[in-house]
Protein backbone atom coordinates (compact mmCIF):
# COMPACT_ATOMS: atom_id res chain seq x y z
CA UNK A 1 0.00 0.00 0.00
CA UNK A 2 2.82 2.40 0.86
CA UNK A 3 4.57 1.65 -2.44
CA UNK A 4 1.34 2.23 -4.36
CA UNK A 5 0.78 5.51 -2.54
CA UNK A 6 4.31 6.67 -3.34
CA UNK A 7 3.85 5.71 -6.99
CA UNK A 8 0.65 7.75 -7.18
CA UNK A 9 2.52 10.70 -5.68
CA UNK A 10 5.06 10.53 -8.49
CA UNK A 11 7.94 8.76 -6.75
CA UNK A 12 9.32 6.21 -9.21
CA UNK A 13 12.30 4.88 -7.25
CA UNK A 14 10.76 4.64 -3.79
CA UNK A 15 8.08 2.00 -4.61
CA UNK A 16 10.82 -0.35 -5.85
CA UNK A 17 13.41 0.39 -3.17
CA UNK A 18 11.13 0.36 -0.12
CA UNK A 19 10.14 -3.34 -0.26
CA UNK A 20 13.70 -4.42 -1.14
CA UNK A 21 15.26 -2.42 1.71
CA UNK A 22 12.61 -3.67 4.14
CA UNK A 23 13.08 -7.31 3.08
CA UNK A 24 16.87 -7.12 3.44
CA UNK A 25 16.54 -5.43 6.83
CA UNK A 26 14.08 -8.02 8.15
CA UNK A 27 16.22 -10.91 6.89
CA UNK A 28 19.21 -9.41 8.69
CA UNK A 29 17.28 -9.67 11.97
CA UNK A 30 16.74 -13.44 11.74
CA UNK A 31 18.08 -15.27 14.81
CA UNK A 32 20.92 -17.70 14.26
CA UNK A 33 22.04 -16.03 11.02
CA UNK A 34 25.76 -16.24 10.29
CA UNK A 35 27.56 -12.98 11.02
CA UNK A 36 28.94 -12.67 7.48
CA UNK A 37 25.47 -12.95 5.95
CA UNK A 38 24.01 -10.55 8.48
CA UNK A 39 26.62 -7.94 7.53
CA UNK A 40 25.83 -8.38 3.84
CA UNK A 41 22.10 -7.93 4.44
CA UNK A 42 22.65 -4.88 6.63
CA UNK A 43 24.81 -3.28 3.94
CA UNK A 44 22.18 -4.03 1.29
CA UNK A 45 19.40 -2.60 3.42
CA UNK A 46 21.48 0.44 4.36
CA UNK A 47 22.46 1.17 0.76
CA UNK A 48 18.91 0.87 -0.49
CA UNK A 49 17.61 2.99 2.38
CA UNK A 50 20.02 5.78 1.40
CA UNK A 51 18.59 5.78 -2.13
CA UNK A 52 15.14 5.98 -0.58
CA UNK A 53 15.97 8.84 1.78
CA UNK A 54 17.34 11.15 -0.92
CA UNK A 55 13.96 10.92 -2.64
CA UNK A 56 12.54 12.96 0.24
CA UNK A 57 15.47 14.73 1.95
CA UNK A 58 17.52 17.39 0.15
CA UNK A 59 20.45 19.36 1.57
CA UNK A 60 20.07 23.13 1.76
CA UNK A 61 21.66 25.07 -1.07
CA UNK A 62 21.47 22.21 -3.56
CA UNK A 63 20.64 22.61 -7.24
CA UNK A 64 17.35 20.73 -7.22
CA UNK A 65 18.67 17.63 -5.46
CA UNK A 66 21.60 16.89 -7.77
CA UNK A 67 24.44 17.10 -5.23
CA UNK A 68 22.44 15.36 -2.52
CA UNK A 69 21.82 12.40 -4.80
CA UNK A 70 25.27 11.89 -6.22
CA UNK A 71 27.11 12.48 -2.93
CA UNK A 72 25.01 9.87 -1.10
CA UNK A 73 24.88 7.55 -4.11
CA UNK A 74 28.67 7.37 -4.04
CA UNK A 75 28.37 5.64 -0.68
CA UNK A 76 25.61 3.42 -2.07
CA UNK A 77 27.76 2.30 -5.00
CA UNK A 78 30.64 1.40 -2.69
CA UNK A 79 28.42 -0.65 -0.37
CA UNK A 80 26.60 -2.44 -3.19
CA UNK A 81 29.85 -3.17 -5.05
CA UNK A 82 31.14 -4.93 -1.93
CA UNK A 83 28.05 -6.97 -1.19
CA UNK A 84 27.40 -7.91 -4.83
CA UNK A 85 30.65 -9.85 -5.00
CA UNK A 86 30.02 -11.58 -1.67
CA UNK A 87 26.39 -12.31 -2.59
CA UNK A 88 27.41 -13.82 -5.94
CA UNK A 89 29.88 -16.19 -4.30
CA UNK A 90 27.29 -17.14 -1.69
CA UNK A 91 24.53 -17.73 -4.24
CA UNK A 92 26.56 -19.81 -6.68
CA UNK A 93 26.50 -23.14 -4.78
CA UNK A 94 22.70 -22.96 -4.55
CA UNK A 95 22.36 -22.06 -8.23
CA UNK A 96 24.43 -25.09 -9.28
CA UNK A 97 21.63 -27.39 -8.13
CA UNK A 98 19.08 -25.61 -10.35
CA UNK A 99 20.34 -25.76 -13.97
CA UNK A 100 17.57 -23.63 -15.48
CA UNK A 101 17.85 -20.91 -12.85
CA UNK A 102 21.63 -21.05 -13.11
CA UNK A 103 21.44 -20.35 -16.89
CA UNK A 104 19.14 -17.38 -16.38
CA UNK A 105 21.40 -16.02 -13.64
CA UNK A 106 24.55 -16.54 -15.70
CA UNK A 107 23.13 -14.83 -18.79
CA UNK A 108 21.84 -11.91 -16.71
CA UNK A 109 25.20 -11.50 -15.00
CA UNK A 110 27.02 -11.65 -18.34
CA UNK A 111 24.78 -8.94 -19.81
CA UNK A 112 25.33 -6.70 -16.79
CA UNK A 113 29.10 -7.16 -16.94
CA UNK A 114 29.08 -6.48 -20.69
CA UNK A 115 27.07 -3.29 -20.18
CA UNK A 116 29.51 -2.15 -17.50
CA UNK A 117 32.52 -3.00 -19.68
CA UNK A 118 31.13 -0.91 -22.55
CA UNK A 119 31.29 2.31 -20.55
CA UNK A 120 35.07 2.81 -20.39
CA UNK A 121 35.36 1.82 -24.05
CA UNK A 122 32.65 4.12 -25.40
CA UNK A 123 33.06 6.93 -22.85
CA UNK A 124 36.81 7.19 -23.39
CA UNK A 125 36.38 7.62 -27.14
CA UNK A 126 33.60 10.16 -26.62
CA UNK A 127 35.84 12.13 -24.28
CA UNK A 128 38.75 12.10 -26.72
CA UNK A 129 36.46 13.29 -29.53
CA UNK A 130 35.50 16.51 -27.71
CA UNK A 131 39.00 17.50 -26.61
CA UNK A 132 39.98 21.13 -27.09
CA UNK A 133 42.88 20.15 -29.33
CA UNK A 134 43.31 16.69 -30.90
CA UNK A 135 47.08 17.24 -30.98
CA UNK A 136 47.28 17.31 -27.18
CA UNK A 137 49.03 14.19 -25.87
CA UNK A 138 47.17 11.30 -24.29
CA UNK A 139 48.67 11.33 -20.83
CA UNK A 140 47.87 11.29 -17.14
CA UNK A 141 49.44 14.75 -16.85
CA UNK A 142 46.34 16.93 -16.47
CA UNK A 143 48.27 20.06 -17.45
CA UNK A 144 49.85 18.75 -20.65
CA UNK A 145 46.97 19.95 -22.84
CA UNK A 146 47.78 23.57 -21.96
CA UNK A 147 50.92 23.48 -24.10
CA UNK A 148 48.86 22.79 -27.23
CA UNK A 149 45.54 24.54 -26.62
CA UNK A 150 44.02 27.98 -27.01
CA UNK A 151 40.87 28.96 -25.18
CA UNK A 152 38.17 31.44 -26.22
CA UNK A 153 36.35 33.69 -23.78
CA UNK A 154 34.46 36.97 -23.69
CA UNK A 155 36.28 40.06 -22.45
CA UNK A 156 35.13 42.89 -20.18
CA UNK A 157 34.03 44.82 -23.28
CA UNK A 158 31.89 41.96 -24.62
CA UNK A 159 34.34 41.11 -27.42
CA UNK A 160 35.64 37.61 -28.01
CA UNK A 161 39.22 36.91 -27.02
CA UNK A 162 41.64 34.00 -27.36
CA UNK A 163 43.93 32.83 -24.56
CA UNK A 164 47.10 30.88 -25.31
CA UNK A 165 47.26 28.48 -22.36
CA UNK A 166 50.93 27.68 -22.91
CA UNK A 167 51.84 30.87 -21.02
CA UNK A 168 49.77 29.74 -18.03
CA UNK A 169 51.40 26.32 -18.27
CA UNK A 170 54.90 27.77 -17.94
CA UNK A 171 53.89 30.15 -15.14
CA UNK A 172 52.09 27.48 -13.12
CA UNK A 173 55.02 25.08 -13.49
CA UNK A 174 57.27 27.81 -12.13
CA UNK A 175 54.94 28.28 -9.16
CA UNK A 176 54.87 24.55 -8.45
CA UNK A 177 58.65 24.44 -8.32
CA UNK A 178 59.45 27.72 -6.59
CA UNK A 179 56.68 28.71 -4.19
CA UNK A 180 56.93 27.07 -0.79
CA UNK A 181 54.22 26.64 1.82
CA UNK A 182 50.62 27.75 1.26
CA UNK A 183 50.63 31.49 0.62
CA UNK A 184 47.37 33.08 -0.54
CA UNK A 185 47.13 33.94 -4.24
CA UNK A 186 44.67 36.02 -6.19
CA UNK A 187 43.61 35.38 -9.77
CA UNK A 188 40.69 36.31 -12.02
CA UNK A 189 37.20 35.29 -10.97
CA UNK A 190 35.11 33.70 -13.73
CA UNK A 191 31.34 34.05 -13.70
CA UNK A 192 30.92 30.71 -15.49
CA UNK A 193 33.53 28.30 -14.07
CA UNK A 194 32.12 25.28 -15.95
CA UNK A 195 32.92 26.96 -19.25
CA UNK A 196 36.07 28.91 -18.41
CA UNK A 197 39.61 28.33 -17.17
CA UNK A 198 39.08 30.57 -14.15
CA UNK A 199 40.66 29.28 -10.92
CA UNK A 200 43.23 27.44 -13.01
CA UNK A 201 46.12 28.64 -10.82
CA UNK A 202 44.54 27.51 -7.56
CA UNK A 203 43.53 24.17 -9.10
CA UNK A 204 46.94 23.30 -10.50
CA UNK A 205 49.06 24.61 -7.61
CA UNK A 206 46.78 23.74 -4.69
CA UNK A 207 47.42 27.20 -3.23
CA UNK A 208 44.54 28.98 -1.46
CA UNK A 209 42.88 31.74 -3.47
CA UNK A 210 40.77 34.64 -2.29
CA UNK A 211 37.68 33.07 -3.84
CA UNK A 212 36.92 29.97 -5.89
CA UNK A 213 33.91 28.99 -7.97
CA UNK A 214 31.01 31.20 -7.00
CA UNK A 215 28.17 28.69 -6.77
CA UNK A 216 30.27 25.92 -5.24
CA UNK A 217 31.46 28.30 -2.55
CA UNK A 218 27.86 29.31 -1.80
CA UNK A 219 26.72 25.69 -1.63
CA UNK A 220 29.47 24.74 0.80
CA UNK A 221 28.48 27.66 3.02
CA UNK A 222 24.72 27.46 2.59
CA UNK A 223 24.06 28.42 6.21
CA UNK A 224 26.12 31.59 5.84
CA UNK A 225 24.93 34.86 4.27
CA UNK A 226 25.31 34.96 0.48
CA UNK A 227 27.27 38.19 0.89
CA UNK A 228 30.17 36.21 2.37
CA UNK A 229 31.14 34.95 -1.08
CA UNK A 230 29.78 37.92 -3.04
CA UNK A 231 32.00 40.34 -1.10
CA UNK A 232 35.10 38.35 -1.96
CA UNK A 233 34.14 38.29 -5.65
CA UNK A 234 33.65 42.05 -5.59
CA UNK A 235 37.00 42.53 -3.87
CA UNK A 236 38.82 40.42 -6.48
CA UNK A 237 37.17 42.31 -9.33
CA UNK A 238 37.96 45.65 -7.66
CA UNK A 239 41.57 44.64 -7.07
CA UNK A 240 42.15 44.09 -10.78
CA UNK A 241 39.98 46.95 -12.07
CA UNK A 242 40.84 49.81 -9.72
CA UNK A 243 43.54 52.32 -10.56
CA UNK A 244 43.78 53.32 -6.90
CA UNK A 245 46.90 51.71 -5.49
CA UNK A 246 45.82 52.30 -1.89
CA UNK A 247 42.55 50.47 -2.49
CA UNK A 248 44.47 47.61 -4.08
CA UNK A 249 46.81 47.41 -1.08
CA UNK A 250 43.88 47.36 1.32
CA UNK A 251 42.36 44.39 -0.52
CA UNK A 252 45.68 42.54 -0.57
CA UNK A 253 46.15 43.12 3.16
CA UNK A 254 42.55 42.15 3.93
CA UNK A 255 43.06 38.65 2.56
CA UNK A 256 46.79 38.34 3.36
CA UNK A 257 47.57 37.89 -0.34
CA UNK A 258 51.17 37.00 -1.11
CA UNK A 259 51.08 36.59 -4.91
CA UNK A 260 49.07 38.40 -7.58
CA UNK A 261 48.63 36.51 -10.84
CA UNK A 262 48.18 38.58 -14.01
CA UNK A 263 47.84 36.39 -17.07
CA UNK A 264 46.03 36.70 -20.37
CA UNK A 265 42.71 35.80 -18.73
CA UNK A 266 43.09 38.65 -16.26
CA UNK A 267 43.84 41.06 -19.11
CA UNK A 268 40.70 39.87 -20.87
CA UNK A 269 38.37 40.11 -17.88
CA UNK A 270 39.56 43.43 -16.41
CA UNK A 271 40.29 47.01 -17.45
CA UNK A 272 43.85 47.49 -18.82
CA UNK A 273 44.41 50.53 -16.59
CA UNK A 274 43.72 48.36 -13.56
CA UNK A 275 46.40 45.85 -14.45
CA UNK A 276 48.94 48.51 -15.46
CA UNK A 277 48.90 49.76 -11.85
CA UNK A 278 50.69 46.56 -10.77
CA UNK A 279 53.73 47.66 -12.80
CA UNK A 280 53.53 51.08 -11.14
CA UNK A 281 53.38 49.38 -7.74
CA UNK A 282 56.55 47.47 -8.64
CA UNK A 283 58.34 50.74 -9.41
CA UNK A 284 57.26 52.11 -6.03
CA UNK A 285 58.52 49.04 -4.17
CA UNK A 286 55.07 47.78 -3.17
CA UNK A 287 55.25 44.66 -5.34
CA UNK A 288 58.05 42.56 -6.78
CA UNK A 289 57.64 40.92 -10.19
CA UNK A 290 59.03 37.48 -9.43
CA UNK A 291 58.07 35.84 -12.72
CA UNK A 292 57.25 36.97 -16.23
CA UNK A 293 56.83 35.45 -19.67
CA UNK A 294 55.12 36.64 -22.85
CA UNK A 295 51.64 36.33 -21.37
CA UNK A 296 51.88 36.14 -17.57
CA UNK A 297 53.32 38.24 -14.76
CA UNK A 298 53.40 37.11 -11.13
CA UNK A 299 53.82 39.73 -8.44
CA UNK A 300 54.88 39.13 -4.86
CA UNK A 301 53.48 41.47 -2.23
CA UNK A 302 56.33 43.08 -0.30
CA UNK A 303 56.02 43.34 3.45
Buried (B, 14 or more C-beta within 10 A) or exposed (E): EEBEEBEEEEBEEBBBBBEBBBBBBEBBEEEEEEEEBBBBBBBBBBBBBBBBBBBEEBEEBBEEBEBBBEEBBEEBEEBBEBBBEBBEEBEEEEBEEEEEEBEEBEEEEEEEEEEEEEEEEEEEEEEEEEEBEEEBEEEEEEBBBBBBBEBEBBEBEEEEBEBBBBBBBBBBBBBEEEBEEEBBBBBBBBEEBEEBBBBBBBBBBEBBBBBBBBBEBBBEEEEEEEEEBBEBBBBBBBBBBBEEBEBBBBBBEEBEBBBBBBBBBBBBBBBEEBBEBBEEBBEEEBBEBBBEBEBBBBBBBEE
